[in-house]
Amino acid sequence: MERTKLKNILIISGLTFTFLFMGFIPSGEKRSEFKLRRVVIDAGHGGKDPGTIGKMSREKDVALKVAMQVGQYMEELMPDVEVIYTRKTDAFIELKERANIANRNRADLFVSVHCNAVKSTGPYGTETFVMGTSDLNRNFDYVKRENSVILLEEDYEINYEGFDPQSPESYMMFNLMQKAYLNNSLSLADKVETEFRTRVNRHSRGVKQAPLYVLWTTSMPSVLIEIGFLSNMNEERYLNSKDGQTYIASGIYRAIKAYKEEIESL
């Protein structure tokens, strides 16, 4: 009798345990929450801010053409994903507003397209940045340049609450806000550089971390892609060619597609 009673208690306990933890077992419906529904494509610079300048082109123009082409590929081949642009014309968009556009629209991904340049004509290749401060000292000149667009904005001292893009001390405020999205940002950045290296046949300078304001203030995984150097004559020629822009844009599109497949399979 006691043995039968004990057996019944164990069966009931086992069933109770099963029912309690059924809610923690991932189901098909649960997976559907992890979808890439909305992507913001950001063409760097614009309007009164030309960005970097080469011998025959300006960053704002090249970045816009490539960004629009990335969006076009997504609209045609990923119809289940809404594409939002920070700009479609030669317009000046404040740095903070670029992030605000992504945040207001509850985007799942923020992709910013830029062109690089340095004083030397030698450096070439692509690199993709995610939010971080680990490489600040090494990349400080680059960080200052990308964030200094703030100085072109009216009332920037008020709008950016005393943030000075020229001061190393200002970067101490770049805290862990993007920490939650770092792994996903790194995953996309790695896919972008892999596409450039293996499919587009470009020299990849790798994935890097930098405290870029536009990445810091977005509330979703975010990357900033430097598609090449306008200061390098051969690369500038390539980035201004129809084929070059098509290959670069297709590489970014394929990386986003691969990222989508990855997060939706978790």
C-alpha positions as CSV (number, residue, x, y, z in Angstrom):
1,M,0.0,0.0,0.0
2,E,2.8,2.4,1.0
3,R,4.7,1.4,-2.1
4,T,1.7,2.1,-4.3
5,K,1.2,5.4,-2.7
6,L,4.8,6.4,-3.1
7,K,4.7,5.4,-6.8
8,N,1.6,7.6,-7.4
9,I,3.3,10.6,-5.7
10,L,6.3,10.1,-7.9
11,I,4.2,10.0,-11.1
12,I,2.2,13.1,-10.1
13,S,5.4,14.9,-9.2
14,G,6.9,14.0,-12.6
15,L,3.9,15.2,-14.5
16,T,3.9,18.4,-12.5
17,F,7.6,19.0,-13.2
18,T,6.9,18.3,-16.9
19,F,4.0,20.8,-17.1
20,L,5.9,23.4,-15.2
21,F,8.8,23.4,-17.6
22,M,7.0,22.9,-20.9
23,G,6.7,26.7,-21.1
24,F,10.5,26.9,-21.2
25,I,10.9,24.5,-24.2
26,P,11.3,26.5,-27.4
27,S,8.5,25.9,-29.8
28,G,8.0,26.8,-33.5
29,E,5.9,29.8,-32.5
30,K,8.7,31.0,-30.1
31,R,11.2,31.0,-32.9
32,S,9.1,33.3,-35.0
33,E,9.9,36.1,-32.6
34,F,13.5,36.1,-33.9
35,K,12.9,37.7,-37.3
36,L,14.6,40.4,-39.3
37,R,11.6,42.5,-40.1
38,R,13.1,46.0,-40.5
39,V,16.5,47.2,-41.6
40,V,17.7,50.8,-41.8
41,I,20.2,51.6,-44.5
42,D,22.2,54.7,-43.8
43,A,24.2,56.5,-46.5
44,G,27.0,58.4,-44.7
45,H,27.3,62.2,-44.8
46,G,25.3,64.3,-47.3
47,G,24.4,67.9,-48.1
48,K,26.9,70.3,-46.6
49,D,28.9,67.4,-45.3
50,P,30.8,65.8,-48.2
51,G,32.7,63.3,-46.1
52,T,36.0,62.3,-47.5
53,I,37.1,63.6,-50.9
54,G,39.1,61.8,-53.6
55,K,40.5,63.1,-56.8
56,M,37.3,62.7,-58.7
57,S,34.5,61.9,-56.2
58,R,33.0,62.6,-52.8
59,E,32.1,60.1,-50.1
60,K,28.6,61.3,-49.8
61,D,27.8,60.5,-53.4
62,V,29.5,57.1,-53.6
63,A,28.0,56.0,-50.3
64,L,24.5,57.1,-51.4
65,K,24.7,55.1,-54.7
66,V,25.9,51.9,-52.9
67,A,23.4,52.3,-50.0
68,M,20.5,52.7,-52.4
69,Q,21.6,49.7,-54.4
70,V,21.8,47.5,-51.2
71,G,18.3,48.6,-50.4
72,Q,17.1,47.8,-53.9
73,Y,18.5,44.3,-53.7
74,M,16.7,43.8,-50.4
75,E,13.4,45.2,-51.6
76,E,13.5,42.8,-54.6
77,L,14.9,39.7,-53.0
78,M,13.8,40.0,-49.4
79,P,10.2,41.2,-49.7
80,D,9.5,40.2,-46.1
81,V,11.9,42.8,-44.8
82,E,11.0,46.5,-44.7
83,V,13.9,48.7,-45.8
84,I,14.1,52.3,-44.4
85,Y,16.7,54.8,-45.6
86,T,18.1,57.7,-43.6
87,R,18.4,59.6,-46.8
88,K,17.6,59.0,-50.5
89,T,19.0,62.3,-51.8
90,D,21.9,64.6,-51.2
91,A,20.5,65.8,-47.8
92,F,22.3,66.7,-44.6
93,I,21.0,64.4,-41.8
94,E,22.3,65.1,-38.3
95,L,24.2,62.3,-36.7
96,K,21.8,61.9,-33.8
97,E,18.8,61.8,-36.2
98,R,20.3,58.9,-38.2
99,A,20.1,56.8,-35.0
100,N,16.7,58.3,-34.1
101,I,15.3,57.1,-37.4
102,A,16.3,53.6,-36.6
103,N,15.1,53.8,-33.0
104,R,11.7,55.4,-33.9
105,N,11.1,52.7,-36.4
106,R,12.1,49.9,-34.1
107,A,14.6,48.6,-36.6
108,D,16.2,45.2,-36.2
109,L,19.4,46.2,-37.9
110,F,21.3,49.4,-38.7
111,V,23.8,49.4,-41.6
112,S,25.8,52.5,-42.4
113,V,27.8,52.8,-45.6
114,H,30.9,55.0,-45.8
115,C,34.1,55.5,-47.8
116,N,37.5,55.9,-46.2
117,A,40.5,58.2,-46.9
118,V,43.9,59.0,-45.4
119,K,46.7,61.4,-46.2
120,S,48.7,58.6,-47.9
121,T,47.6,57.2,-51.2
122,G,48.8,53.7,-50.4
123,P,46.2,52.2,-48.0
124,Y,43.3,50.4,-49.6
125,G,40.6,47.8,-48.7
126,T,37.4,47.4,-46.8
127,E,36.8,47.4,-43.0
128,T,33.6,47.1,-40.9
129,F,33.2,48.8,-37.5
130,V,31.1,47.8,-34.6
131,M,30.6,49.9,-31.4
132,G,33.5,49.5,-29.0
133,T,36.4,51.4,-27.3
134,S,39.1,48.7,-27.4
135,D,40.8,50.2,-30.5
136,L,40.2,53.9,-29.5
137,N,43.9,54.9,-29.2
138,R,44.9,53.3,-32.5
139,N,41.9,54.6,-34.4
140,F,41.4,58.0,-32.7
141,D,42.0,60.1,-35.8
142,Y,39.4,58.0,-37.7
143,V,37.0,58.3,-34.8
144,K,37.4,62.0,-34.6
145,R,36.8,62.4,-38.3
146,E,33.6,60.3,-38.4
147,N,32.2,62.0,-35.3
148,S,33.2,65.5,-36.2
149,V,30.2,66.0,-38.4
150,I,28.5,66.9,-35.2
151,L,30.4,70.3,-35.4
152,L,28.4,71.1,-38.6
153,E,25.1,71.0,-36.7
154,E,23.4,73.9,-35.1
155,D,23.3,73.9,-31.3
156,Y,25.4,70.8,-31.2
157,E,26.7,71.7,-27.7
158,I,23.1,71.5,-26.4
159,N,21.9,68.6,-28.6
160,Y,24.9,66.4,-27.7
161,E,25.1,67.5,-24.1
162,G,28.7,68.7,-24.1
163,F,30.1,65.8,-26.1
164,D,33.2,67.0,-27.9
165,P,34.3,64.7,-30.8
166,Q,37.8,66.1,-30.6
167,S,38.3,65.3,-26.9
168,P,39.5,61.9,-25.8
169,E,37.9,62.6,-22.4
170,S,34.4,62.8,-24.1
171,Y,34.7,59.1,-25.1
172,M,34.6,58.0,-21.4
173,M,30.8,58.5,-21.7
174,F,30.6,55.7,-24.2
175,N,29.3,53.0,-21.9
176,L,27.8,49.6,-22.3
177,M,24.6,50.7,-24.1
178,Q,25.6,48.6,-27.2
179,K,27.0,45.7,-25.2
180,A,23.7,43.7,-25.5
181,Y,24.0,43.9,-29.3
182,L,27.8,43.3,-29.7
183,N,27.7,39.6,-30.6
184,N,25.1,40.2,-33.3
185,S,26.9,43.2,-34.6
186,L,30.1,41.3,-34.8
187,S,28.4,38.4,-36.6
188,L,27.1,40.7,-39.3
189,A,30.4,42.6,-39.6
190,D,32.3,39.3,-40.0
191,K,29.8,38.3,-42.7
192,V,30.3,41.6,-44.6
193,E,34.1,41.3,-44.6
194,T,33.9,37.6,-45.6
195,E,31.7,38.5,-48.6
196,F,34.1,41.3,-49.6
197,R,37.1,39.0,-49.3
198,T,35.8,35.7,-50.8
199,R,33.1,36.8,-53.3
200,V,33.8,40.4,-54.2
201,N,37.6,39.8,-54.3
202,R,38.4,42.9,-52.2
203,H,41.2,43.3,-49.7
204,S,39.7,43.1,-46.2
205,R,41.2,45.0,-43.4
206,G,39.0,43.2,-41.0
207,V,36.4,43.9,-38.3
208,K,37.2,46.7,-35.9
209,Q,35.7,48.4,-32.9
210,A,35.4,52.2,-32.5
211,P,33.2,54.5,-30.4
212,L,31.3,56.0,-33.3
213,Y,28.3,58.1,-32.2
214,V,25.9,56.7,-34.7
215,L,26.6,53.1,-33.6
216,W,26.5,54.0,-29.9
217,T,23.0,55.5,-29.9
218,T,21.2,52.9,-32.0
219,S,19.2,50.4,-30.0
220,M,19.8,47.4,-32.2
221,P,22.8,45.5,-33.8
222,S,24.7,48.1,-35.9
223,V,27.6,48.2,-38.2
224,L,29.5,50.9,-40.2
225,I,31.0,49.7,-43.4
226,E,34.0,51.4,-45.0
227,I,33.8,50.2,-48.6
228,G,37.2,51.4,-49.7
229,F,39.6,54.3,-49.8
230,L,38.9,57.3,-52.0
231,S,42.5,58.4,-51.3
232,N,43.7,55.4,-53.3
233,M,43.4,56.2,-57.0
234,N,42.8,52.6,-58.1
235,E,40.2,52.0,-55.4
236,E,38.5,55.3,-56.0
237,R,38.1,54.4,-59.7
238,Y,36.7,51.0,-58.7
239,L,34.2,52.5,-56.2
240,N,33.0,55.0,-58.9
241,S,32.5,52.3,-61.5
242,K,29.1,50.7,-62.1
243,D,30.5,47.2,-61.6
244,G,32.4,48.1,-58.4
245,Q,29.2,49.6,-56.8
246,T,27.2,46.5,-57.9
247,Y,29.7,44.1,-56.5
248,I,30.1,46.0,-53.2
249,A,26.3,46.4,-52.8
250,S,25.7,42.7,-53.6
251,G,28.3,41.7,-51.0
252,I,26.5,43.7,-48.3
253,Y,23.1,42.3,-49.3
254,R,24.4,38.7,-49.2
255,A,25.9,39.4,-45.7
256,I,22.5,40.7,-44.4
257,K,20.7,37.7,-46.0
258,A,23.1,35.3,-44.3
259,Y,22.7,37.2,-41.0
260,K,18.9,36.9,-41.3
261,E,19.1,33.2,-41.9
262,E,21.4,32.8,-39.0
263,I,19.3,34.6,-36.4
264,E,16.0,33.1,-37.6
265,S,17.4,29.6,-37.2
266,L,18.2,30.0,-33.5
